[in-house]
Amino acid sequence: MISQAEAATFADVVEAAARLRGVAHRTPVVTSRTLDARTGASVFLKCENLQRMGAFKFRGAYNRIAQLDAGARARGVVAFSSGNHAQGVALAAHLLGAPAIIVMPFDAPAAKVAATREYGAEVVFYERAAMNRAELAGTIARERGATLVPPYDDPNVIAGQGTVALELLEDVPDLDVLLVCVGGGGLLAGSALAATALRPGIAIYGVEPEAGDDFARSFASGERIEIPVPDTIADGQQTTSPGVLTFPIVKRLCAGFLTVSDDDLRAAMRFAFERLKLVVEPSGACALSALLADKLDVRGKRVGVLISGGNVDPSRYSEILNAR
């Protein structure tokens, strides 16, 4: 178990950026006059749906695995994920010459399972409602002598994810507000470390589904709260409690939390497709959906929004866009 004292720092984010340079894509920042007019703000979208393997998760996975020695890489890595972390670890491991085993739920999106296998990883399935994925992954790692790569509760993963906000603030240094989707908190914690260092006074908000408001409840109470597995279309945000390492960072640096409905997510995905020509998955659209649903008054502000991923099965995507 990693202690909270070993959690990531801004210096770790800077080192991760150097490690990822030339490996991860420096994803574009997109603007929209329509979005600005609708919100009364100047909005800047950091498009991690255009990252390698289609999500920000590649950054943290690569930053973690790249720091293993040759022996540890040869023994392989193990991860547990509903999809994007799975693909991030699978691709990073492939690039770094490490075998990968990924523990995924039986109901994981087919496109994410297929992509994980195409990157060369072995997939082990589990029943989401009946099995503990972390315990299963830990058992596999011990049996095979492999290294466990957690989806968010790891300093190197947090630091890698923080490079998303680092790049955004380098490109747009004078942001007033930053909206970040949150599942286990790796992206939010890393982004908070980067954004508050580069832009003191910036207001950072985590955004999560109404059905999966474990961070909002925990933030309000001051301690980690566990909820049942959320019933939401945002499969990447079906976590049940904030991370042990991510929560203290978030609690210290973030301004608050916003929640959105599944209908809000659908509307944001539709807006991204119709107006921005971007394919965004439900979890990836979460921060944008809060903006479009007027969950926060941002009039006159310069607002950064992290679009975290675009991995969605085509049939599921069509179904979501056509739902009214």
Backbone hydrogen bonds, N-H to C=O, Kabsch-Sander energy under -0.5 kcal/mol:
donor,donor_aa,acceptor,acceptor_aa,energy
6,E,3,S,-1.6
7,A,4,Q,-1.8
13,V,9,T,-1.5
14,V,10,F,-2.2
15,E,11,A,-2.1
16,A,12,D,-2.4
17,A,13,V,-2.2
18,A,14,V,-1.6
19,R,15,E,-2.0
20,L,16,A,-2.2
21,R,17,A,-1.0
23,V,20,L,-2.6
24,A,20,L,-2.3
27,T,25,H,-1.2
30,V,28,P,-0.6
30,V,45,L,-2.9
36,D,32,S,-2.5
37,A,33,R,-2.5
38,R,34,T,-2.2
39,T,35,L,-2.0
40,G,36,D,-2.2
41,A,36,D,-0.8
42,S,301,K,-2.7
43,V,41,A,-0.7
44,F,303,V,-2.9
45,L,30,V,-2.9
46,K,44,F,-0.6
46,K,305,V,-2.8
47,C,28,P,-2.4
47,C,45,L,-0.8
48,E,46,K,-1.4
48,E,307,I,-2.0
50,L,47,C,-1.4
51,Q,48,E,-1.4
54,G,51,Q,-2.6
55,A,52,R,-1.0
56,F,308,S,-1.9
58,F,55,A,-1.3
59,R,56,F,-1.8
60,G,56,F,-0.7
61,A,57,K,-2.0
62,Y,58,F,-2.5
63,N,59,R,-2.3
64,R,60,G,-1.9
65,I,61,A,-2.6
66,A,62,Y,-2.6
67,Q,64,R,-1.0
68,L,65,I,-1.8
73,R,69,D,-2.4
74,A,70,A,-2.1
75,R,71,G,-1.5
76,G,72,A,-0.9
76,G,73,R,-0.7
77,V,99,P,-2.5
78,V,147,T,-2.6
79,A,101,I,-2.1
81,S,103,V,-2.5
87,Q,83,G,-2.2
88,G,84,N,-2.5
89,V,85,H,-2.8
90,A,86,A,-2.5
91,L,87,Q,-2.6
92,A,88,G,-2.5
93,A,89,V,-3.0
94,H,90,A,-2.0
95,L,91,L,-2.5
96,L,92,A,-1.8
97,G,93,A,-0.5
97,G,94,H,-0.9
98,A,93,A,-3.0
101,I,77,V,-2.2
102,I,122,E,-3.4
103,V,79,A,-3.3
104,M,102,I,-0.6
104,M,124,V,-2.3
106,F,126,Y,-2.1
108,A,105,P,-1.9
112,K,109,P,-0.6
113,V,109,P,-2.0
114,A,110,A,-2.7
115,A,111,A,-2.2
116,T,112,K,-2.1
117,R,113,V,-2.1
118,E,114,A,-2.3
119,Y,115,A,-1.6
120,G,117,R,-1.9
121,A,116,T,-1.6
122,E,100,A,-2.7
124,V,102,I,-3.0
126,Y,104,M,-1.6
128,R,126,Y,-0.7
130,A,127,E,-0.9
131,M,127,E,-2.2
133,R,131,M,-0.8
136,L,132,N,-2.2
137,A,133,R,-2.6
138,G,134,A,-2.4
139,T,135,E,-2.2
140,I,136,L,-2.2
141,A,137,A,-2.5
142,R,138,G,-2.2
143,E,139,T,-2.5
144,R,140,I,-2.0
145,G,141,A,-1.0
146,A,141,A,-1.8
147,T,76,G,-2.4
149,V,78,V,-3.2
154,D,152,Y,-2.1
158,I,154,D,-2.7
159,A,155,P,-2.4
160,G,156,N,-2.0
161,Q,157,V,-2.4
162,G,158,I,-1.8
163,T,159,A,-0.5
163,T,160,G,-1.2
164,V,161,Q,-1.7
166,L,162,G,-1.9
167,E,163,T,-2.2
168,L,164,V,-2.0
169,L,165,A,-2.9
170,E,166,L,-1.7
171,D,167,E,-2.1
172,V,168,L,-3.1
175,L,172,V,-0.6
176,D,302,R,-3.1
177,V,302,R,-1.9
178,L,203,A,-2.5
179,L,304,G,-2.8
180,V,205,Y,-2.5
182,V,207,V,-2.1
189,A,185,G,-2.9
190,G,186,G,-2.3
191,S,187,L,-2.5
192,A,188,L,-2.3
193,L,189,A,-2.0
194,A,190,G,-2.0
195,A,191,S,-3.2
196,T,192,A,-2.2
197,A,193,L,-1.0
198,L,194,A,-2.2
199,R,195,A,-2.7
202,I,199,R,-2.1
203,A,176,D,-2.5
204,I,202,I,-0.7
205,Y,178,L,-2.7
206,G,256,G,-2.0
207,V,180,V,-2.3
208,E,258,L,-2.2
210,E,260,V,-2.8
212,G,209,P,-1.1
213,D,210,E,-0.7
217,R,213,D,-2.4
218,S,214,D,-2.2
219,F,215,F,-3.2
220,A,216,A,-2.0
221,S,217,R,-1.9
222,G,218,S,-2.3
223,E,218,S,-0.8
227,I,240,T,-2.7
232,T,230,P,-1.0
235,D,233,I,-1.8
237,Q,234,A,-2.2
238,Q,235,D,-0.9
243,G,184,G,-1.7
247,F,243,G,-2.0
249,I,245,L,-0.8
250,V,246,T,-2.4
251,K,247,F,-3.3
252,R,248,P,-1.6
253,L,249,I,-2.1
254,C,250,V,-2.5
255,A,204,I,-2.8
256,G,204,I,-1.1
258,L,206,G,-2.6
260,V,208,E,-1.7
265,L,261,S,-1.8
266,R,262,D,-2.4
267,A,263,D,-2.3
268,A,264,D,-2.0
269,M,265,L,-2.4
270,R,266,R,-2.4
271,F,267,A,-2.4
272,A,268,A,-2.7
273,F,269,M,-1.9
274,E,270,R,-3.0
275,R,271,F,-2.9
276,L,271,F,-1.0
276,L,272,A,-0.6
277,K,273,F,-0.5
278,L,272,A,-2.7
280,V,278,L,-0.7
281,E,309,G,-1.6
285,A,281,E,-1.5
285,A,282,P,-0.5
286,C,283,S,-1.3
289,S,285,A,-2.6
290,A,286,C,-1.5
291,L,287,A,-1.2
292,L,288,L,-2.4
293,A,289,S,-2.0
294,D,291,L,-1.3
295,K,290,A,-2.7
298,V,296,L,-0.8
300,G,40,G,-3.3
301,K,298,V,-2.5
303,V,42,S,-3.0
303,V,301,K,-0.6
304,G,177,V,-3.0
305,V,44,F,-2.7
306,L,179,L,-2.2
307,I,46,K,-2.6
307,I,305,V,-0.7
308,S,284,G,-0.8
308,S,306,L,-0.9
310,G,54,G,-2.5
312,V,310,G,-1.1
317,Y,313,D,-2.9
318,S,314,P,-2.4
319,E,315,S,-2.0
320,I,316,R,-2.4
321,L,317,Y,-2.6
322,N,318,S,-1.9
323,A,319,E,-0.7
323,A,320,I,-0.8
